[in-house]
Amino acid sequence: MHKTHTTIENMTHEEFIAELKTMKESKTRYREIFDSIVDVFTRINNDDSIELSIIDHGIGIPKGDLTNLFEPFYRAFNVIEIMGTCLGKPVTKEYVELNNGTIQVKSNIDERSTFILKK
């Protein structure tokens, strides 16, 4: 029987906890799980505007791809092999703008990406 590869995105909370409990000393597996964890920060500015920063610790986004990142079906060159619909960022941007907010991204290849939502 062929075992399929499970990623953290496909795990339930219970499966994730079980995976942590049963892991052996595997640097590759630890990196796979913990590289996909994000940090979230909020800030209330002096003008009562709110900022939400979401920082991932993934593969980063090449500078040349940042300008088109929020276009539907646009894929950065370094994620061609990763499954996805290419709609998450455009839908998020549309939602944020419909609520009179803004979204921007800062990223470097092989480093974290930071998405900043302001309202």
N, C-alpha and C positions, 0 to 999 in steps of 0.2 A: 504494500500500500504506500502511495506517495504522500508525504506530509507537505502541506502547503506552508509557505512562510507567513507568519503572522507579524504585523507591525503594530505599534502602539495605537495608531489611529483606528485599527480594527478591533481593539480590545475593549471589553467592558471594564468597569472599575474593579469588579471582583477578579476578572482574569488578570488584570494588571497587578493587583496585590498578590495573587497566586504566583505569577511569574517572578515577582521580586523575591518571594519566599523560597522558590525552588531553583534559583539561579546558581550556577557554579561560578568559579572564578574565571569569567570570560570577559576580558576587556572589550572585545568587539561587541558583545551583546549589551554590556553596560552602556557603551557609547551610543549604540543604536537607540536605546530607550531614553537616556538622559539628554541626548542632543536635541530631542524633539520637545522638550519642556520649555515653556515660555514664562517670562516675567511680565507682570502687569502692574503699572504704576498709575496713580491718579494724582492730579494737582488742581487746586482751586487758585486761580490767579487773582491779583488785586482788583481786576475789573470784573470779578465774579464769573469769568469764563472758566470752563472746565477742560482739562486735558487728560486724555487717557492714552498712555503709551503701552504698546504691546511689543515686547522684545523677544524674538526667538533666537535660538543658538544653532541655527542650521547652516546651510551652505552659502548663504548670502545671495545677493542679486547683483549681477554685473552692472556697472554704471551705465553702459550703453542701453540697457534694457529698462532703466527706471522711467524714462519718459513715456513708454508705451504700456507700462505695467497694468494700468487700470482699463485698458482696452479689452473688450470681450474677445475671448479665444486667443489672446496674445500669450505666448510662452517664452520665457527667457531661455537663452541657449543652453544654460547649465541644468535645466530640468526637463529636457526633451524626453528622457527615458522614464520620468516619474509620471504615474497616472494622475489625471485630473481633468476637470471640465474647462478650466481657464475662465470660470465665471465668478468665483468667490470674491476676488478683489473688485471687479466692476460692480457687482451687486452691492457689496459693502459700501463702495463710494457713492453709488446712487442713493442708498438708504441714508447715509450720513448727510449728503447734500439736501435731500428732501426734508431733513430735520434742521436745516440751516447750519450745518456743521461743515468742517473741512477735514480732509485726511491727507497726510503726506507720509512719505517713506524715506528712510535713510538706510543705506546698506553698503556693504563692501563684500566683494567675493571672498569666500572662505571665512566669513565672520558673521556676526549677528545682523539681523534686519530689525529696524525699529519702525513701527507704524504709529503715527501720532494722530489721534482724533481730537479735534477741538470744537467746542460749542460755547 
